[in-house]
């Protein structure tokens, strides 16, 4: 994802196998970032 090597993604995700990367890295996160920002704005 964005130039980060697979081993680093595996380590950061806490996944025991590299196969788990494929289960998660394809998920888009833009909508999660936008939702988090909206919620954070309401909490402040």
N, C-alpha and C positions, 0 to 999 in steps of 0.2 A: 504494500500500500504506500504509494507516493515515494517509492525508492527505498523503503526500509526492507532489509533482507528478512527472509522467512524465519530464520532462527531467532532474530530479535523479536519479531511479532509473536512467535511461540512463547518466548520467555516472558514478554510483557503481558500476554494473555493468560499465562499460567497454565497453558495446555501441555499435557504430557506427550502428545504425538503431533507431528507436523500435519497429519490429516485433519486435525481439529481446526487448523487455520482456514481450510477451505469451507468449513461450515459457517464461519463468521465473517471473514474479510470481504465477502461479496456484498454484505448488507450495506445499503446506503445509510449514512448517518446524518446527512444534511437536515432532515426533518427533526431528528433528535436534538441537534444543536439549536435549531430555531425554537423548538418547544422549550428547551432548557433556558434559553435566554429570556423568553416571555415569562416563564415562571419565576426566574430570578428577579426580573424587573418588578413583578408584583409583590415579592417578598421584601423588597427594599423600600 
